[in-house]
């Protein structure tokens, strides 16, 4: 099985960004877009990645959040069109989870806007229990976690996205979602497959506590206690806008924790230049390959680069 991993598309549409909708956290995001982000995040790189993924003939595509910038309705329409037209894959061959930019405001989070626009990509193959009410500060929506059973693997989609104050980009799973994850990992259909966990924020937090509070995953330790029961698998994330490969050692083996670069970010370094990752899984569920495809500006092509291990 060949899996392509995109992240941090940051597809931009300021349609709908009328003045009264900017009188919240979106104001700082809007200023950032006007004066900085728009200059370095380019949608043509995302569309080129979709074309290359189609050429490679992958079996499944995963997208680990920050598909939008301000969680506006028009941005989600733009992303949905990208999934349908550019990727051209049916919903059962795509798994997508939200990032902090996709729950940018309390209104977007409260209305579960992301789940509404991407509902066909979030349907779970397992009959999970009815969702619990979200914890204070949690990120549980009715769609998370979801499970997509595909051949030798089980894609487990989590949401670490919840609205934060301006200049704060941290995430959290919340106790209710962690309890649901524990049930998912214990399910027989998941236990006999290799789990591939999808979330926006990395499992590994920054060394600095202050930086963790600003941009890390608040309950990574609790998630780690659940994942340490797993003998092998993948945890795929975004958020850092760089290619990175780390390991989470478990009681019986390890999980490869792999981040993808932003699909739209133009940068000088191989580590950060736009692109996507590819994972090869054999019929027995063993991880046989982890590679990345780096965008080559001007040529609208890609070249294979290693994923740096840390």
C-alpha positions, 0 to 999 in steps of 0.5 A: 500500500502506498500512502501520500501525506500532505499537510498545511495547505493554507489555501487562501480565500479572503472572500467573506473576510468582511470587517465585522468578521475580523474583529477577533483573532482573525485580525492578527491572521489577516494582517499576517496574510496581507504582509507575510504569509501570502508572500511565501505560501503559494497555491500553485505548489499545492496543485502541483503536488496533487498532479504528482500524487495522481501520477504516482498512483498512490492508494490513499492520501492523508492530510494533517490539517491547516487546510485553510488560513482563517477557517472561513466558509469560502476557504473550506469550499476552496479546499473541498474543490481541491480534493474533488478536482485536483486530487480527483480521488473518492472520499474513501481514499482520502483521510483529512483532519483539522489543524489550529487554523481550521478551528481559528475562532470560537465560532468556527469551532462551536459550529464544527465548520470543518466537520460539516464541509468535509463530512464525506472524508470523516465517516468512520468504518467502525460503529463508535459510541456516541461522542461525549461532550467536549471537555473544557478546553478540549477539541472533540467534535462528533467526527473525531476520532474516526477510523478508516480501515484500508487493507493492512492499515487502520487510519485513526483521525484525531483533532488537536484543533481548538480556538486559542488566543492571538499568537497562540497555536497550541493544540489539545486532544482532551480527555473525552477524545483520549478515552475514545482513542483508547477504545479504538486502539483496543478494537479487534479490527484495529488491533489486527492492522497497523495503526496510522494516527493522523493529527495536526500537532506533533507528538514530540513537544519543544524542549521549552515549556513556554514554547510548548504552551504556545505551539505544542500539544498539551496532552501529549504525555497522555496520548503517549501512554495509550500509544505505548501499547502499540507494537508498530505504526505511524503517527503523521502530523504537520504544524512544523512546516518541515520534514522530520522523522522521530520515533516513539518507543513502545513496550513492544517496538516503536511508532515512526512519528513523521511530519510533512512540510507545508504543501504550499511553503516556498523555502530555500531548504530541502527540509522546509520546501513545499512537498509531500511524503510517501509511505510504503506498507506491505501486505503484512502491515510492515512499514517498508519505506518513508520518503519525501517529494520536494517541490522544484519551483520553476520546473513545477516538478518534484525530486525525492529527498530524505526525511531528516531523522531527529 
